[in-house]
């Protein structure tokens, strides 16, 4: 029984830490919305998009922990990363160069 309680306590600490990071991102960017993406054994990516167009992501060790963290933070969560939600993302020269911008008209890396 003690082992289960230890695992639960560790998971709850991770949920609380992620929720705190999500809330801090939201506060810094005038609000935020998110989307959860399962990434295999590594866990679940929490993609965050701020109201100002800023974006970032966090990785949770499981989908359940990611779900609990976004729920605890109170942000809106989308099923898909598309439509109006995706359109909020603002990218700059760095993102264009990192996303193979050379092929699609972004600035060159040179």
C-alpha positions as CSV (number, residue, x, y, z in Angstrom):
1,X,0.0,0.0,0.0
2,X,2.8,2.4,0.8
3,X,4.3,2.0,-2.7
4,X,1.0,3.1,-4.3
5,X,0.8,6.1,-2.0
6,X,4.4,7.1,-2.9
7,X,3.6,6.9,-6.6
8,X,0.4,8.9,-6.2
9,X,2.3,11.6,-4.2
10,X,5.0,11.8,-6.8
11,X,2.4,12.1,-9.6
12,X,0.5,14.8,-7.6
13,X,3.7,16.8,-7.1
14,X,4.4,16.6,-10.9
15,X,0.8,17.7,-11.6
16,X,1.2,20.7,-9.2
17,X,4.6,21.6,-10.8
18,X,3.3,21.5,-14.3
19,X,0.1,23.4,-13.4
20,X,2.3,26.1,-11.8
21,X,4.4,26.4,-15.0
22,X,1.2,26.5,-17.2
23,X,-0.3,29.2,-14.9
24,X,2.9,31.3,-15.0
25,X,3.0,31.0,-18.9
26,X,-0.7,32.1,-19.0
27,X,0.0,35.1,-16.7
28,X,3.0,36.1,-18.8
29,X,1.1,35.9,-22.1
30,X,-2.2,37.5,-21.1
31,X,-4.0,34.1,-20.9
32,X,-3.3,30.8,-22.6
33,X,-4.9,27.9,-24.3
34,X,-3.5,24.4,-24.8
35,X,-3.6,21.1,-26.6
36,X,-2.3,17.7,-25.4
37,X,-0.4,15.5,-27.8
38,X,0.6,11.9,-26.9
39,X,4.3,11.4,-27.8
40,X,4.7,7.7,-27.0
41,X,6.9,6.4,-24.2
42,X,8.2,9.9,-23.5
43,X,4.7,10.9,-22.3
44,X,2.4,13.7,-23.4
45,X,3.3,17.2,-24.8
46,X,1.4,20.1,-23.5
47,X,1.4,22.8,-26.2
48,X,0.6,26.2,-24.9
49,X,-0.4,29.3,-26.9
50,X,-0.7,32.7,-25.2
51,X,-3.2,35.3,-26.1
52,X,-0.3,37.5,-27.3
53,X,0.8,34.8,-29.8
54,X,3.7,33.5,-27.7
55,X,3.9,29.7,-27.5
56,X,5.8,27.0,-25.7
57,X,5.4,23.4,-24.6
58,X,6.0,21.2,-21.6
59,X,6.2,17.4,-21.4
60,X,4.3,15.4,-18.8
61,X,5.3,11.7,-18.1
62,X,1.7,10.5,-18.9
63,X,-1.5,11.7,-20.5
64,X,-3.3,11.5,-17.2
65,X,-0.8,13.8,-15.5
66,X,-1.0,16.2,-18.4
67,X,-4.8,16.2,-18.2
68,X,-4.8,16.9,-14.5
69,X,-2.2,19.7,-14.9
70,X,-4.1,21.6,-17.5
71,X,-7.4,21.1,-15.5
72,X,-5.7,22.4,-12.4
73,X,-4.3,25.4,-14.2
74,X,-7.7,26.3,-15.6
75,X,-6.7,26.9,-19.2
76,X,-8.9,26.0,-22.2
77,X,-7.8,22.8,-23.9
78,X,-8.4,22.0,-27.6
79,X,-8.7,18.5,-29.1
80,X,-6.7,19.5,-32.2
81,X,-4.0,22.0,-33.0
82,X,-5.8,23.7,-35.9
83,X,-8.3,26.5,-36.8
84,X,-8.5,29.7,-34.8
85,X,-6.3,28.1,-32.0
86,X,-3.4,27.4,-34.3
87,X,-3.8,30.8,-36.0
88,X,-3.0,32.5,-32.7
89,X,0.6,31.4,-32.9
90,X,3.0,34.2,-33.8
91,X,6.3,33.2,-35.3
92,X,9.5,35.2,-35.9
93,X,12.7,34.7,-37.8
94,X,14.0,32.1,-35.4
95,X,11.0,29.9,-35.8
96,X,11.0,30.2,-39.6
97,X,14.6,29.2,-39.8
98,X,14.0,26.2,-37.4
99,X,11.0,25.1,-39.5
100,X,12.8,24.8,-42.8
101,X,11.7,28.3,-43.7
102,X,14.2,28.4,-46.6
103,X,11.8,26.2,-48.6
104,X,8.7,28.2,-47.8
105,X,10.0,31.7,-48.1
106,X,11.3,32.4,-44.6
107,X,14.7,34.0,-43.9
108,X,17.8,32.1,-44.9
109,X,20.0,30.5,-42.3
110,X,23.1,32.1,-43.8
